[in-house]
C-alpha cells in the first residue's frame, strides 16, 4: 500500500527494536518510543486464551524499519507488529495536536449530519442520539451494525466518516478512503492509527491516535492481556489538518 510506504519513508532509520509484546488484544513495539496496534483475532474465536500470538523474541535487536515493513504482511499478526513499530518511530508534533478523544470530535462534527463509522466503538450510543443518520460498518457485525460488504453503498453517502486504524492492519485503508465523498470530514481513529501528517495527503481531516508516555507501564499492560482502554501510560491525541483547523466551522472542541 502506498500510504504505508509513505509512512515508512518518512521515518528515521538506524533505530533498533528493544522490545516486542503481542497480547491477545494489543501489540506493542519499543524502539526509540513505544507504539501500539490492535492484535487481530479470528471472527470464529473471541476467547483470548485461544488467540495465537507470534514468537517475537527473534525481532529484538533488528532494524526497526525492517520490522515496520511487516505492516505490509498478509499475516495480520505480523502486520500488527509492523503497525506498532510504525507508531513507535513517529516523531509526533505535539504543537499540532490537542488532547481530544475521537468520540468527542465525532459527536461535534456529526451533529445533525449523516455519519458512517467503520468499526464498533464505545461512543456509538452517544453518537446515535445526535446525528441525522448513523451507519456502523463492521467486519464482525453485531446487532445494529452493517457488514463490510455494505461499504460501497454507505460510505459515499456520509457527511462524516470515522475509520478504525485497524484498516491499516487489514490493508483496507486506501479502499475505504477512496469510497469517501470528497466533501466529507474524515477521521481515522484508534490505537493503531499513526499520528502522522502523511495521512492528510490521502484526504484525512483528523487523526485520533495514542501517544505512549510511559513505555514500561504500557508494555506491562499489553503483556498482561490488557484491552486498549486498560493500558496505562497513554495520551489520546488528535491532529487536525491545517485547512480544517483554520476553518471556524471545522474547529475541534477542546
C-alpha positions as CSV (number, residue, x, y, z in Angstrom):
1,X,0.0,0.0,0.0
2,X,1.3,3.4,-1.0
3,X,0.2,5.0,2.3
4,X,2.3,2.6,4.3
5,X,5.3,3.1,2.0
6,X,5.0,6.8,2.5
7,X,4.7,6.5,6.3
8,X,7.8,4.2,6.4
9,X,9.8,6.5,4.1
10,X,9.1,9.4,6.5
11,X,10.8,7.7,9.4
12,X,14.3,7.8,10.9
13,X,16.5,4.8,10.0
14,X,19.2,3.1,12.2
15,X,16.9,2.6,15.2
16,X,16.8,-0.9,16.8
17,X,13.9,-2.8,18.2
18,X,14.2,-3.0,22.0
19,X,11.1,-5.0,23.0
20,X,8.0,-6.5,21.4
21,X,4.9,-7.7,23.2
22,X,1.9,-9.2,21.5
23,X,-1.0,-9.8,23.8
24,X,-4.5,-11.1,22.9
25,X,-5.9,-7.6,22.5
26,X,-2.9,-5.2,21.9
27,X,0.5,-5.3,20.4
28,X,3.4,-3.1,21.5
29,X,6.8,-2.4,20.0
30,X,9.5,-0.4,21.7
31,X,12.1,1.3,19.6
32,X,13.0,5.0,20.2
33,X,9.5,5.3,21.6
34,X,6.7,2.8,22.3
35,X,3.9,2.2,19.7
36,X,0.7,0.3,19.9
37,X,-1.6,-1.6,17.5
38,X,-4.6,-3.8,18.0
39,X,-4.0,-7.5,17.9
40,X,-6.2,-9.1,15.2
41,X,-8.2,-12.1,16.1
42,X,-10.4,-14.6,14.3
43,X,-14.2,-13.9,13.9
44,X,-14.6,-17.6,15.0
45,X,-12.8,-17.3,18.2
46,X,-13.2,-14.4,20.7
47,X,-11.7,-16.3,23.7
48,X,-8.3,-14.6,24.3
49,X,-6.9,-17.9,25.7
50,X,-7.2,-19.3,22.2
51,X,-5.8,-16.4,20.2
52,X,-2.5,-17.3,18.7
53,X,0.3,-14.8,19.1
54,X,3.7,-14.8,17.4
55,X,7.0,-15.7,19.0
56,X,8.5,-12.2,18.9
57,X,11.9,-12.9,20.5
58,X,13.7,-13.0,17.2
59,X,12.7,-9.4,16.5
60,X,14.6,-7.9,19.4
61,X,17.7,-6.0,18.1
62,X,16.5,-5.9,14.5
63,X,16.4,-2.7,12.5
64,X,13.1,-1.0,13.4
65,X,12.4,0.0,9.8
66,X,12.6,-3.7,8.7
67,X,10.1,-4.6,11.5
68,X,7.9,-1.6,10.4
69,X,7.7,-3.1,6.9
70,X,5.9,-6.1,8.5
71,X,2.8,-3.8,8.3
72,X,2.6,-4.9,4.7
73,X,2.4,-8.6,5.6
74,X,-0.6,-10.7,4.6
75,X,-0.3,-12.3,8.1
76,X,-2.3,-9.9,10.2
77,X,-0.5,-10.7,13.4
78,X,2.7,-9.7,11.7
79,X,1.0,-6.7,10.3
80,X,0.0,-5.6,13.8
81,X,3.7,-5.8,14.9
82,X,4.6,-3.7,11.9
83,X,2.0,-1.1,12.7
84,X,3.1,-0.9,16.3
85,X,6.7,-0.4,15.1
86,X,5.5,2.3,12.7
87,X,3.8,4.1,15.6
88,X,6.9,3.7,17.8
89,X,9.0,5.5,15.2
90,X,6.8,8.5,14.6
91,X,8.0,12.0,15.6
92,X,4.7,13.3,16.9
93,X,4.5,17.0,16.6
94,X,2.6,17.9,19.8
95,X,2.3,21.5,18.7
96,X,-0.2,20.4,16.1
97,X,-2.1,18.1,18.5
98,X,-4.8,18.5,21.1
99,X,-5.8,16.1,23.9
100,X,-9.2,15.3,22.4
101,X,-11.0,12.0,22.4
102,X,-12.1,10.8,18.9
103,X,-15.6,10.2,20.2
104,X,-16.0,13.8,21.3
105,X,-14.7,15.0,18.0
106,X,-17.2,12.8,16.1
107,X,-20.0,14.0,18.3
108,X,-19.2,17.6,17.5
109,X,-18.7,17.0,13.7
110,X,-21.6,14.6,13.3
111,X,-24.4,16.7,14.9
112,X,-27.4,16.6,12.6
113,X,-25.3,15.0,9.8
114,X,-25.1,11.6,8.2
115,X,-22.3,9.7,9.7
116,X,-20.6,6.4,8.8
117,X,-18.3,4.7,11.3
118,X,-16.1,1.8,10.3
119,X,-15.6,-0.2,13.5
120,X,-17.8,-0.5,16.5
121,X,-16.6,1.9,19.2
122,X,-17.9,2.6,22.8
123,X,-19.1,6.1,21.8
124,X,-21.6,4.8,19.2
125,X,-24.7,5.1,21.5
126,X,-23.9,8.7,22.3
127,X,-23.3,9.5,18.6
128,X,-26.6,7.8,17.6
129,X,-28.5,10.3,19.8
130,X,-27.3,13.5,17.9
131,X,-26.7,12.5,14.3
132,X,-29.2,12.7,11.4
133,X,-28.3,9.2,10.4
134,X,-25.7,6.7,11.6
135,X,-24.3,3.7,9.9
136,X,-21.9,1.4,11.7
137,X,-19.9,-1.0,9.4
138,X,-18.1,-3.9,11.0
139,X,-16.1,-6.9,9.8
140,X,-17.9,-8.8,12.7
141,X,-21.3,-7.1,12.8
142,X,-23.4,-7.2,16.0
143,X,-27.0,-6.0,16.4
144,X,-27.5,-2.8,14.6
145,X,-24.2,-3.0,12.6
146,X,-23.9,-3.4,8.8
147,X,-21.5,-5.9,7.2
148,X,-18.3,-4.7,5.4
149,X,-20.0,-5.6,2.1
150,X,-22.2,-2.5,2.5
151,X,-19.2,-0.2,2.5
152,X,-19.5,0.8,-1.2
153,X,-23.2,1.7,-0.8
154,X,-23.0,3.5,2.5
155,X,-19.7,5.4,2.8
156,X,-20.2,7.7,-0.2
157,X,-23.5,9.0,1.4
158,X,-21.8,10.1,4.7
159,X,-21.0,13.7,5.6
160,X,-18.7,12.5,8.3
161,X,-16.7,9.2,8.2
162,X,-14.8,7.6,11.0
163,X,-12.4,4.8,10.0
164,X,-10.7,2.5,12.5
165,X,-6.9,2.4,12.4
166,X,-7.1,-1.4,12.1
167,X,-7.8,-0.7,8.5
168,X,-4.1,-0.3,8.2
169,X,-3.5,-3.8,9.5
170,X,-6.1,-5.5,7.3
171,X,-5.0,-3.3,4.3
172,X,-8.4,-1.8,3.6
173,X,-7.5,1.8,4.5
174,X,-6.9,3.1,0.9
175,X,-10.0,1.4,-0.3
176,X,-12.1,3.0,2.4
177,X,-10.6,6.4,1.9
178,X,-11.4,6.1,-1.8
179,X,-15.1,5.5,-1.1
180,X,-15.4,8.7,0.9
181,X,-17.2,11.7,-0.5
182,X,-14.6,14.4,-1.3
183,X,-16.6,16.8,0.8
184,X,-16.9,14.5,3.9
185,X,-15.0,15.2,7.1
186,X,-12.8,12.1,7.5
187,X,-11.4,10.9,10.9
188,X,-9.0,7.9,11.4
189,X,-9.1,6.8,15.0
190,X,-8.0,4.2,17.5
191,X,-4.7,2.9,19.0
192,X,-3.4,1.5,15.7
193,X,-3.8,5.0,14.0
194,X,-0.4,6.6,13.0
195,X,-0.3,10.2,14.3
196,X,1.4,11.4,11.2
197,X,0.6,14.2,8.8
198,X,1.3,11.8,5.9
199,X,-2.4,10.8,6.3
200,X,-3.5,14.3,5.3
201,X,-2.2,13.7,1.8
202,X,-4.8,10.9,1.5
203,X,-7.8,13.1,2.3
204,X,-7.9,12.6,6.1
205,X,-9.0,15.6,8.1
206,X,-8.4,14.5,11.6
207,X,-6.1,11.8,13.1
208,X,-7.1,10.5,16.5
209,X,-4.4,8.2,18.0
210,X,-2.4,7.3,21.0
211,X,1.0,8.6,22.4
212,X,2.8,6.4,24.9
213,X,4.2,8.5,27.7
214,X,5.2,5.6,30.0
215,X,6.6,2.7,27.9
216,X,7.2,0.4,30.9
217,X,3.6,0.7,32.1
218,X,2.2,0.2,28.5
219,X,4.4,-2.8,27.8
220,X,3.4,-4.4,31.1
221,X,-0.3,-3.9,30.4
222,X,0.0,-5.3,26.9
223,X,1.9,-8.4,28.2
224,X,-0.8,-9.0,30.8
225,X,-3.5,-9.0,28.2
226,X,-5.0,-5.6,28.7
227,X,-7.5,-4.2,26.3
228,X,-6.9,-0.8,24.7
229,X,-8.9,1.1,27.3
230,X,-7.0,-0.6,30.2
231,X,-3.5,0.3,29.0
232,X,-1.7,2.7,31.4
233,X,0.8,5.4,30.4
234,X,-1.0,6.8,27.3
235,X,-2.4,10.1,26.0
236,X,-5.2,10.4,23.5
237,X,-4.2,13.0,20.9
238,X,-5.9,14.5,17.9
239,X,-4.1,16.0,15.0
240,X,-6.2,18.3,12.7
241,X,-5.4,19.1,9.1
242,X,-4.3,22.7,9.0
243,X,-7.0,23.8,6.5
244,X,-9.7,22.3,8.6
245,X,-8.3,23.6,11.9
246,X,-8.2,27.2,10.4
247,X,-11.8,27.0,9.3
248,X,-14.2,28.3,12.1
249,X,-16.9,25.8,11.2
250,X,-14.5,22.9,11.5
251,X,-12.8,23.9,14.7
252,X,-12.3,21.0,17.1
253,X,-13.9,21.2,20.6
254,X,-11.2,21.5,23.3
